Every structure is written in structure tokens, then in C-alpha cells.
Amino acid sequence: METQVAALGTILSIWAHPDDETYLAGATMAAARALGQRVVCASATAGEHGTDDPLGWPPERLGAVRRWEAAAAMAVLGVHEHTIGGLPDGGLSDHAAEGLAWVRRLIDEVEPDTILTFGPDGSTFHPDHLAVHRWVCAAWAERPGSARLLHSVTSEEHLRRFGGLYEEWGVYMSDDRPVGSPASDLALDLQIDGSLLDRKLTALRAMATQTGEVMGSLDPDLYAAVVRDECFVDAARPPRDE
């Protein structure tokens, strides 16, 4: 694992809401930090609408709490450079120009060796996830020969084991479903355990507004098994115009 992670160099991790990065890349970022690599994590929104109880959690309250939760989770992961773009949760599709400019600035400021973000399905087909995927791909395509871009994906094995659970939880925000990536396509396949898994689980617990209910209802060993793998594929760079 250390060899795979060390090869990533400086990492820029770009997502839509606090908790996306911890679920999909928390262990990758923590492992990189443990090796002394620079990791910058960016969330487009504060996730201020991420609740089924908007009366108990109005946006201004939830947004503030999720910022604190994210800060706590990043401290656990060892990520000391974290920024929230302040774009509107649930409305990223309507802010393409602003979002693309935000991603461009991040890439220019950080000059990463590797960018981590959502794959084409956004993991759950969340419109905000899909918007961030488009922005990152567009900004990256403008910079031939720049950073490596890795897309978070679900492996075939993971879907075989846990796809039914995801259906029960209703995580997909579309009638579409992810197509699992075969092991041969994975550019980075982290199967975490021991202290690194404990670290990721602790970071997820810090995001209690988003994780508390599911973590409280599931057998701890099952939850740990669900979140123990982080898989990425290399993005295909579009051909340059002749």
C-alpha cells in the first residue's frame, strides 16, 4: 500500500460535501499524510441541506455544524489543508461557471501530482457529485501533461457483497446503477485494516449528522467492511485537437 500511495505525490482531493471525501478517500489521504505527502482537501459546499429534518436542522445551523464535523474528521485523518468553497448545497448544477473557476483556482494554487474526485456516476448519482465530476474533468483537460486524475469507483467485488445493502439504504439518487469496475481496471485499490481502518471509522464518526444513524443501526463489523476499500481508476484524457 505504501508504494501505491507514495506514487500519488501531492494530492488534491475535490468533492461536493463534507463526508464525501472521508467515505471515498479518507484512508488514501490519511496514508499519504502519514508518509509526509501534502494533501489538500476541498468541498464545494458545506452540505447545509443534507438532512431529512430541515425544521430541526435549518441550513444555517447544519452548515455550521458540518463545517465543525469536517474539521474534526480532517484532524483525525491528518489533513491540515481543507477548504469549503461555499457553493450552494443541492444546486451545483446551476453554478457551472463558478464551480469550474473554483476548481481551476485549486489546481493552479496546489499544483498537485494527483487529483482525486468522483467517477462519472458520482458514486450515488447525486447531482452535486456529478457536477463536481464534470468541473474537475473539464479543468484537468485544459492542462495537458499536468496532474494525474483518479476517479473514485465501486469495484465489482464490492457491489457483489454490498449492492443489496445500498438498495435497502436508498443511496442512489437515480434509476441508474453503478457498474462495478473489474480489479484489472483499478489504478489504486486500497483494502484497509488495522489502525488505518480505525482512523477512517473515527473520522466518519466525527460526521455524526451524516453517519450517526447508519453507524448506530449496523453491526460495527459490517459497517467497517462496507467502508474498508477505496478504489480508483485513471481518468481517460480526451484527445487534443490537431
N, C-alpha and C positions, 0 to 999 in steps of 0.2 A: 504493500500500500504506500509506503513512504516514497518509493521511486515514482509511482504514478502521480502522487500529489506534488512532489518536488518539481516534477517536469512542468507543472502549471505556472510556475513563476509568480509574478504579481497578478492577483486575481481581482477582477471587478465583478461583483455579483449583483445583478439587477432584477428586481421583482416588482410586483404590484402592491402587495400589502404586507405589513409585518406578520410573520409566521410562515409565509410562502418560502422564504429563504431557509428557515430552520427546518421545515419539513423536507425540502428538496435538496438542500446543500449544506445543512448545518454541520455535519461531520466533516465534509470536504473542507469547509472554511476553518473549522477547529484544527483539523490535522495540518493544514497549511500554516496556520499561526504557530502551532507547536514546533514547526520546522523553521520558524523565523521569517516566513514569507509575509509580504504585505498583502492584506485583504481589505478591500473597500466594499462595503455592502450598501445598496441603495434601494429604497422602497418608494414607489411613485406616490403612494397615498399613505395616510395614517390608518386606513381601514375603519373610518369613523361610522360607516353604515353596516359594519359586519356583525349584525345581531338580529335575532328574531323578536326582540323586545325593545322596539325603538322608544317606547314611553319610559321604560326604566333606564335605557341607555341612549339618551339623545346624542346626536352626533358630536357636539362639543365635549360632552363627558367621555364618550367612548374613545374619541380620537386622542384625548389627553392620556387616558389610561393605557391605550395600546402603544403610545409612544414610550411610556414608562416600562411597559412589559417588554417592548423591543429592546430598550436599553439594558434591561436586566438579562435578557436572553443573549444579547451580544457580549455582555460581560462574561457570561458563563462560557461562551464559545471563544473568548479571547479576541474578538473583533472590536478594535477600538476606533475604527473609522466607519461610522454608519450615518447615513443621511436619509431624510424623508423629503420627497420632492414637493409635497403639499398640493398635489393634483387631486381632483375630486374622486373619492371612492365611488365606484359604480358608474362613473361617467367618462372613463378614459377614452372610449371610442370617439367621443366628441371633442377630444383635445389632441388630435394627432400632431398638429404643428408644434404645439407647446411641448408635448411629450417627446417628439423627435429631437427638438432643440435641447431638452434636458439630457437625453441620452448622449447626444453629441458632446455636450459640455463635460459629462462624466468621463467619457473616453479620452477626450483631449487633456483633461486635468490629471487623470490617473495614469494614462499611458500603460494599460495593462498588457501582460503577456497572454492572459486568458480571460475571457468573459463567460460568465455562467448566467443562463436565463432559461425561461420556459421553452419547451419544444412547440411545434406547430399546433398541438392540441391543448396547449395551456394547462396540461395536467388534468384539469377538470372541465375544460371548455368554458371557463369563466370569461366573460367578455373583456374584463380588465386584464386578465392574464394574456389573452390573445392580442390585445392592443400593445402590451409591453413587448411581446414576442415580435410583432411587426416593427416597432420602433427600433429595437435592438438590431434586428436583421438589416433594416434599411441603413442605419448609421454605420454598421460594420461593413456593409457592401460598398460604402463610399470610400473605404480606406483599404485598398488592395495591399496585401502584404503586411497588414497590421496584426492585431491580436488573433489568437485562436478563439473561435466561438464554439462553446459547448452547450447543447440543448439538453435539458432535463427530460428524460423519457422513463416510461414504465417498461420493465423487462417482461418478456413472455412468461418467465417463471413466476414473477411477482403477480401478474394477472391471473395465472392459473391458481395460485394459492389464495389470493385475496380479492379477486374481482367480485365475488359474491358479496363480500362484506361491503365493498364500495357501493354496490347496488342497494343494499339494506340501509346504508347511511345516506343515500341520496346525494352523493357528492358531485355527480355530473350535472352540469347546467345546460344540457342539450340532449337531444335524442341520439347524438353521435356518441361513439365509444372509442377509447384509445385502442390502437393496435400495438400490441406488445413488440418490443424490439428484441430480436434474437441476440444471444450472447455474443455472436461473432460480429455484430454491428457496434457493440459498445466500446467507446473510446476510453471511458472511465467507469469502472464497476466496483464500487466500494461496498463490501459486506462487513459492517462494523460490529464490534462486540466489545466486551470489557469496559475499560474506563471511558473510551471514546463514545460508546453507546450510552453509558450513564450520563455523560456530558450532554449529549444531544437530548436525552429524555429530560434532564434537568432544565435545559433551555426551553423545551416545549412546555414544561410545567409552568415556567415563568409567564407564558402567554395564556393565562388562565381564562380570560374571556373567550378565547377561541378553542382551547383544548381541555378545559376543566371537565366539561360534561362527558366527553368521549373517554377521557382518561379515567374518570370515575366509574364509568359503566362497564369498561372492558377488563378482562383479566390482564394484569400487568405484563405477563409474558407474551400474550397475544399482541398487545399494543406495541411492545418492543420489537416483536417480529415484523410487524407491519412497517415500522419506520427504520429498520436496520440497514436497508440498502439504498444507495444513491447511485443512479445510473445516468450516464450522459453519452450522447453521440456527437461527433463532429458535424457542425453545420456545413452544408454544401455552399461554397462561394459561387455566386452567379457569374456566368462568363462575362468578361469585359467586352465592351463594344469595340469593334475593329475600327 
